[in-house]
């Protein structure tokens, strides 16, 4: 499914970076401590005590300024999440205020999660990081693949996915179709996008970060169940290269998204009824590889949407129905423009799949 | 603390896509038990067997009409205590003598059983009467249990009410002692309350919550005076696949007549951005499509702490979450319950709202 991303998390994270220059950090003139033992100790610290004190791994590695920034990000994230929950509780999730508090909660949790994962990554990463971003975006990207879905409520299990994305200057148009091979079920998404900041096909950017305004028209037909939904989405989406937070985070990025979707559902033989969705999410990712003509990245994310093949988490008890789903998305160039994509997601269903990818243009 | 519980519950459930299936399996055991030379089986599991002693059986009813099958190893006399019963329920099928009880919804009989199986039918005299009648509905008392008599006191004055329905979240944590407190509070009412469970009832054991033992099944269906009632366990923001199998039969039984379906978490929230609703919009629409095509007339939900009237796939839908839990602010509603006047001959159910206290 589509990876989620959003500006608020990024703004908060960027704020904690205090406008640090790329590759900046503690004693920028000196390389970070790179001994295997030091990095292993830092990594172990980041995993365990670091769950409570984000940045703990960086303190062990000697990257104290980055450690403080991650700790600050954790605090801002926690504060935002707690504030969101408190706001929802006090207002009884009133429709008049609920979206703001929900976004605070989502991106607070996102900032908390990103700062934790960033601490682990930065504690063990080498001086060049995991990889480099594309500074010039490809003008064409194609995808053809298969998705397996296990959802105990629906009969479909195998989906074909076909996608294309065309970019021209600041504009991009993305189209994607998912077609069940063993059920009467189809989902089509057409999404125009405007890049306000970041890599474009016609000119290189300073790093991989971006800010997009996007829209999408999503049509999902459940033929067996005799209904369809049509949604128009409007969202902001952004990415921040985490090298701006600390030099040990070179190669890592955070993404976030915020928006809404509105439209209608239509059951055969019944009038259409309004449908709406809160959009929001975050991701932590890594660029993969350093080769100038290569490309690749992997991201672990959360998507708040409750529709589609994965929908929301089926949590038990008090959290029932609230959360969206988690995603893992990897894309890696193998031979020139050709590459492979892997996707996994957990929500109301399990989804996994592999795609053949083609990209024209784009360079690091 | 509530936040910690929420997060823990969320993480615990993350990744499992059949969170309600085990609970649905366990439900099938409700309504049957054997001990002391007597096997008890309640058709459709419409009552929980709360006690089976040497000469006494105690049931908690989840429907106004019950068929109880008793298989005795030897002939003898047994006391049948029926809690949450229709106050005028009559027992047929075996020689029986009514025993007086203090609580109107506690019916008790000394029943003489022969060896072998005996089928008892317990029902009020008006069970098949098609004339108009009234029932009430509410949800989400949660941590306002101490103040629930405000609600019950007003309900008790409502004229002609035959029973009430609760669409979940009777208590805050669903533990046995609090559920028993809820049941003791119910004793002030002159009519029974039939309940499904909410997400707050799942407590620590989400597969076999105390609700099962003390109230009974979360998913069940019964008919009374020209109306079919189907209550579904949506406490995990989904319906168990096993329950969908049963739902097909209940929808078929309700086709052509008045049919009300109740569950705690609505398939779709009236305010979609909030999604106080099923985890999956796809499943929500699948379920509502099944209900709509089967001619269901009314759906009643809880979970969202307000009152809202809307339609889902053309079916009249009501959220009635005003039992006392933290209310939705700025909605002008406050604590309330709903009344429904069923008019089977006219093919309609007329809703009403009774406010207990003004909005905060």
Boltz contact constraints between the chains, C-beta under 6 A:
constraints:
  - contact:
      token1: [A, 85]
      token2: [B, 3]
      max_distance: 6.0
  - contact:
      token1: [A, 91]
      token2: [B, 329]
      max_distance: 6.0
  - contact:
      token1: [A, 92]
      token2: [B, 305]
      max_distance: 6.0
  - contact:
      token1: [A, 92]
      token2: [B, 326]
      max_distance: 6.0
  - contact:
      token1: [A, 92]
      token2: [B, 327]
      max_distance: 6.0
  - contact:
      token1: [A, 92]
      token2: [B, 328]
      max_distance: 6.0
  - contact:
      token1: [A, 92]
      token2: [B, 329]
      max_distance: 6.0
  - contact:
      token1: [A, 93]
      token2: [B, 274]
      max_distance: 6.0
  - contact:
      token1: [A, 94]
      token2: [B, 328]
      max_distance: 6.0
  - contact:
      token1: [A, 94]
      token2: [B, 329]
      max_distance: 6.0
  - contact:
      token1: [A, 94]
      token2: [B, 330]
      max_distance: 6.0
  - contact:
      token1: [A, 95]
      token2: [B, 271]
      max_distance: 6.0
  - contact:
      token1: [A, 96]
      token2: [B, 330]
      max_distance: 6.0
  - contact:
      token1: [A, 98]
      token2: [B, 274]
      max_distance: 6.0
  - contact:
      token1: [A, 99]
      token2: [B, 273]
      max_distance: 6.0
  - contact:
      token1: [A, 152]
      token2: [B, 17]
      max_distance: 6.0
  - contact:
      token1: [A, 152]
      token2: [B, 18]
      max_distance: 6.0
  - contact:
      token1: [A, 152]
      token2: [B, 241]
      max_distance: 6.0
  - contact:
      token1: [A, 153]
      token2: [B, 283]
      max_distance: 6.0
  - contact:
      token1: [A, 225]
      token2: [B, 286]
      max_distance: 6.0
  - contact:
      token1: [A, 225]
      token2: [B, 289]
      max_distance: 6.0
  - contact:
      token1: [A, 226]
      token2: [B, 289]
      max_distance: 6.0
  - contact:
      token1: [A, 227]
      token2: [B, 285]
      max_distance: 6.0
  - contact:
      token1: [A, 227]
      token2: [B, 289]
      max_distance: 6.0
  - contact:
      token1: [A, 265]
      token2: [B, 285]
      max_distance: 6.0
  - contact:
      token1: [A, 267]
      token2: [B, 289]
      max_distance: 6.0
  - contact:
      token1: [A, 267]
      token2: [B, 313]
      max_distance: 6.0
  - contact:
      token1: [A, 270]
      token2: [B, 292]
      max_distance: 6.0
  - contact:
      token1: [A, 270]
      token2: [B, 313]
      max_distance: 6.0
  - contact:
      token1: [A, 270]
      token2: [B, 314]
      max_distance: 6.0
  - contact:
      token1: [A, 276]
      token2: [B, 272]
      max_distance: 6.0
  - contact:
      token1: [A, 276]
      token2: [B, 273]
      max_distance: 6.0
  - contact:
      token1: [A, 278]
      token2: [B, 273]
      max_distance: 6.0
  - contact:
      token1: [A, 306]
      token2: [B, 275]
      max_distance: 6.0
  - contact:
      token1: [A, 306]
      token2: [B, 281]
      max_distance: 6.0
  - contact:
      token1: [A, 307]
      token2: [B, 281]
      max_distance: 6.0
  - contact:
      token1: [A, 311]
      token2: [B, 279]
      max_distance: 6.0
  - contact:
      token1: [A, 311]
      token2: [B, 280]
      max_distance: 6.0
  - contact:
      token1: [A, 312]
      token2: [B, 279]
      max_distance: 6.0
  - contact:
      token1: [A, 313]
      token2: [B, 14]
      max_distance: 6.0
  - contact:
      token1: [A, 314]
      token2: [B, 17]
      max_distance: 6.0
  - contact:
      token1: [A, 314]
      token2: [B, 19]
      max_distance: 6.0
  - contact:
      token1: [A, 314]
      token2: [B, 238]
      max_distance: 6.0
  - contact:
      token1: [A, 314]
      token2: [B, 279]
      max_distance: 6.0
  - contact:
      token1: [A, 315]
      token2: [B, 10]
      max_distance: 6.0
  - contact:
      token1: [A, 315]
      token2: [B, 13]
      max_distance: 6.0
  - contact:
      token1: [A, 316]
      token2: [B, 9]
      max_distance: 6.0
  - contact:
      token1: [A, 316]
      token2: [B, 13]
      max_distance: 6.0
  - contact:
      token1: [A, 316]
      token2: [B, 19]
      max_distance: 6.0
  - contact:
      token1: [A, 316]
      token2: [B, 202]
      max_distance: 6.0
  - contact:
      token1: [A, 316]
      token2: [B, 206]
      max_distance: 6.0
  - contact:
      token1: [A, 316]
      token2: [B, 236]
      max_distance: 6.0
  - contact:
      token1: [A, 317]
      token2: [B, 9]
      max_distance: 6.0
  - contact:
      token1: [A, 317]
      token2: [B, 199]
      max_distance: 6.0
  - contact:
      token1: [A, 317]
      token2: [B, 202]
      max_distance: 6.0
  - contact:
      token1: [A, 318]
      token2: [B, 5]
      max_distance: 6.0
  - contact:
      token1: [A, 318]
      token2: [B, 6]
      max_distance: 6.0
  - contact:
      token1: [A, 318]
      token2: [B, 9]
      max_distance: 6.0
  - contact:
      token1: [A, 318]
      token2: [B, 199]
      max_distance: 6.0
  - contact:
      token1: [A, 319]
      token2: [B, 6]
      max_distance: 6.0
  - contact:
      token1: [A, 319]
      token2: [B, 9]
      max_distance: 6.0
  - contact:
      token1: [A, 319]
      token2: [B, 10]
      max_distance: 6.0
  - contact:
      token1: [A, 320]
      token2: [B, 199]
      max_distance: 6.0
  - contact:
      token1: [A, 320]
      token2: [B, 236]
      max_distance: 6.0
  - contact:
      token1: [A, 320]
      token2: [B, 237]
      max_distance: 6.0
  - contact:
      token1: [A, 321]
      token2: [B, 237]
      max_distance: 6.0
  - contact:
      token1: [A, 321]
      token2: [B, 265]
      max_distance: 6.0
  - contact:
      token1: [A, 321]
      token2: [B, 277]
      max_distance: 6.0
  - contact:
      token1: [A, 321]
      token2: [B, 279]
      max_distance: 6.0
  - contact:
      token1: [A, 323]
      token2: [B, 10]
      max_distance: 6.0
  - contact:
      token1: [A, 346]
      token2: [B, 15]
      max_distance: 6.0
  - contact:
      token1: [A, 348]
      token2: [B, 17]
      max_distance: 6.0
  - contact:
      token1: [A, 348]
      token2: [B, 279]
      max_distance: 6.0
  - contact:
      token1: [A, 348]
      token2: [B, 280]
      max_distance: 6.0
  - contact:
      token1: [A, 349]
      token2: [B, 17]
      max_distance: 6.0
